[in-house]
Amino acid sequence: MSSISTEFEVQSSLPDAEAASMEFQSSNDEGSNKENEETLEITQEDAQETCSSLLELVCDRKQKTKDICQAWIRLYTYSPEAALLKFMQFVLEASGSQYQIPDRLGIPFDFSDMLIAATAHFGNKSLLYPLIMKSGNSFARNVCYFVQYLMRLLHTTSLILDDVLLKNLAGFVMVCADSKVRAFRHTCTLIGLKMMTTLCATVLLDSEQVKDIWLQLFASVFLERSGDVVDEIRYLCLVECGIWLEKYPQCYLNPDHVKHLFQPLQDNSRKVIECCFQALSKLWHNPKLRPVCLEQGAKYRMTLLGLTMSAESELGQMAIQLLGLFYRANPLLLDESMLQVVEQLVFAAHRGVAQAAADLVPYRYQETASTEQERILILVQFFVRFGEHEHAAYLVDAFYGRNDIVLAWSSMVSMLLQPDSLSEPETSALIEILTQAVKQAVTGEIPPGRYTKDLVRQAQPNAKKLATRALLSKLPALLRQYRSSERDLSNLLELAQFMIMQKAQFQELLEQIKDIMFEPEALSVLQMGAMTLEHLYGLNASCLNHRKELLNNAVTNYMIATAAWEQSLAGTSRLSEKDNAKRLMDTLRLLATLYARFDLNDWQLSDKVLATLEHVLEERDSRLPDESVSLYLTIVYVSLSWDLKRNRDAAKAGRKVAEECRALRRRMEGFLSVNFRLIEHTSMMQVGCDAFSFTCDIFVLFADPLRPNSCDSIRALEYKSKISEYELIESFALRFAFDEDAAALLAPDMFSLLQSKRRVLASYCKLVFHNVMPVMRSCIVLQYYERYNPVFGDILRATLERCLSVNPVNCGMTVMHTCLLVYKRVRDAYPNAVEAAASTDFADLLKLANLLAEPFNAKQLEVRSGVVILHRAGIRYAAEIMPDDPTSPPENLLYLSVLQQFVPQLLAQDMLDMLKFVQFIDQVALPTSRADEWQPLVAYRNALEIALVQSCRRDDLSNLPNYAVDYCAEMLIAKFMLAAK
């Protein structure tokens, strides 16, 4: 024992010291001894502070931490036992215990007895304690700041070398940190770790006493608690370990202790893994720690590789970044198969993951690339090698803003004009990369489906000028050179939308695109050409004649081709039927794509095309391909859209539109009649999909938005759908969208069919989105949410969220009836509720309920009414059919197990209301053999009660009937025991 500690012991044993202690505790009394105050140098402020607990002073914003620490040090100098007891009381109160340590205790203390007594004095029955309450972060800051300030202040005195001081402070913390009670473990782990951090920063490292205490804390607090069952406790340990290794390399740890940050990478807590990644990224920059980091990285490389594909995208990003650091230092760390796993993540949906993977690609191939064109070739070959990914947009976005190779447009154009060293797939890949790079640089658009935490759409400065300089003069040559490739031509046509047009090249480009449009081309080329023409015509008002000529030629060609086809049918045409059919199809494609971009009302095509469509369906034969019907449908639909827009604009301008609206109404009803026939009877899959989608779009266009219009003629256009029409489109949606297994639809050869199914489902959900169809009818598709989640989950989730924002009550009832549809099927399939509850079908129903509950988690206050109506309606249904036998449960009591999945979405007040509401289901005294039949009711009540005791309304449980309190007590005990383990 040190000399200074011996001096304290002698001092505390003197009778005068005991008397002075009494004077210190009551120094505010009027009769206090002034001479003793001066002798012991205890101030009046110190005496006032002793009247409050140390924790109260620490959390009191009016008190300065420096003053509190200085007062505690003065108290320790005067009476070590009193000061140590005060600190231990502080630790217990910070943990949430209301136990008061007796003042009579003295050194040596029995820490275990103190802890046992303190465990029995928790006043909070909800298992909450200060660190995990809402104010926990502020509380933790106050506690940590006090502990660290106290340790730093002690360092300025000789007390830091006092064996009694550190031994007792650390000893008590270690005992509490090893408690089975989570509150003690959590709080004392935090305090112990902060003590260790401060000692690392302040103490003399050659002090054997301090070193022994620090290593004891390391073994008893860090090593033990870094494997705790509580995520937050493990997290605290690993954060501090990172700080010790990063900021205090002179402390008692050696580089090998970096392993403590690699081992938790196998943890199941995202927060724990994330803090390890953050610490390791910082430690990598320390040259002394880099070798051991690399060694451990090689040991845990498979763990890191697995984390790159984590469902938590941020963890995947960090794993790739750390692997990248290791790979640059040691290229042998990852073999070919491992590198390919990382490289494929360039096409990941999460932008951070993709960009982290893209940073690794140039480094891997840098030895083979000395020029810019060689680097471009590497990028192209990389894209071709992963050919299963259809979009270059994802590749470009991964490199965008991080590697200028995607902005080397001049070099890309040079390679395309002289493609001797490129294969055909490489040429197409380069054109697509060029187009997507220019598009993203000019518009700042991120590819659809790619997401990130902070979605920023940022265009490249002067991107249009750079694109114009690199491409405008070369674009005509590129269009000529790659005219034969549909994919390449479509991409090159799109490039014209992202440049500044100059007069010299403008007219040439218009003529060139016009020539392309009137050549037999694929629909995708024509659509892109029409889009580009719309953009170019919008840039220059002097193009009206060119536009009119182009549209007139397209309409004229269609009329001639139609007449020639009619002659073929009559047998009077000079050309073969095959040639006339091909000519008609080419003109139909051109007319449909141009009509979608330009209003062709001047040529009065609407009635003629609708009549032709009706005739084609009535006289249906195999001489025209199915595509012709889809094209006629498209032309009629876009004509109706243009007519509606034109009439609304005219009515807004004050012109009379009564006659035009009557004609539009007639055409619209005729078009719907054709669509209904196709939906019900057609055997042509694509035609049926088109008819379905156009019908849904017409329902939306001619629905509620017309009702507020001030013009009577426009309001008369509103179409009110019939129940039979809803049933027809619902039947088609179910028959078409959900007839295949979800897993089968994910196969590569099913991509086209999957897109058609998604289009049909999205069109149906559009009716719910726009409030055209009653929300409740969406049950028929929502019942497949869980089974088809991999392929349709985004559409159905968006539909639910939209319903919730429009009317929470209707959405709540829709979710309830969705679960009810599936529940009834499950119950019908099994003889009784017990067998149904044990079935895989019922387990799938619970998964469905969990998915349906997710949208209610956001903005719980706003959607409160929807959750309440869901529970009330569900409870009433569960108790609706009562059996004759009073000991038997209601027939549908099992439905409460479904409702149980929606308990977390209830607010605390509503949980109380549901507990009261469910009381009308009487549960009589049961024989043991019937208990499992009543289990859904017991489980539902318990779920409500457990949620309540974790909420702010836990005290209101005492107002509920006795059975509720009993259940609550049982569950609290069970949960407490589980937490203790």
URJONOR-V898723 format. One record per run of one state. SS is the DSSP state (H for helix, E for strand, - for the rest). FROM is the first residue (numbers start at 1). TO is the last residue. If there is no record, write none. Layout:
BEGIN
SS/FROM/TO
SS/FROM/TO
END
This chain:
BEGIN
-/1/2
H/3/12
-/13/14
H/15/25
-/26/33
H/34/40
-/41/43
H/44/50
-/51/53
H/54/59
-/60/64
H/65/78
-/79/79
H/80/95
-/96/96
E/97/97
-/98/110
H/111/119
-/120/121
E/122/122
-/123/129
H/130/132
-/133/135
H/136/155
-/156/157
H/158/161
-/162/162
H/163/177
-/178/181
H/182/202
-/203/207
H/208/225
-/226/230
H/231/247
-/248/254
H/255/266
-/267/269
H/270/283
-/284/286
H/287/299
-/300/300
H/301/308
-/309/312
H/313/329
-/330/330
H/331/333
-/334/335
H/336/347
-/348/349
E/350/350
H/351/368
-/369/371
H/372/385
-/386/391
H/392/399
-/400/403
H/404/407
-/408/408
H/409/417
-/418/423
H/424/443
-/444/450
E/451/451
-/452/462
H/463/481
-/482/485
H/486/498
-/499/502
H/503/517
-/518/522
H/523/539
-/540/540
H/541/570
-/571/576
H/577/597
-/598/600
H/601/603
-/604/605
H/606/618
-/619/625
H/626/652
-/653/657
H/658/681
-/682/684
H/685/701
-/702/703
H/704/706
-/707/711
H/712/715
-/716/722
H/723/737
-/738/741
H/742/745
-/746/747
H/748/769
-/770/774
H/775/782
-/783/788
H/789/806
-/807/807
H/808/829
-/830/832
H/833/837
-/838/839
H/840/857
-/858/863
H/864/878
-/879/894
H/895/905
-/906/907
H/908/920
-/921/927
H/928/949
-/950/953
H/954/959
-/960/961
H/962/980
-/981/981
END
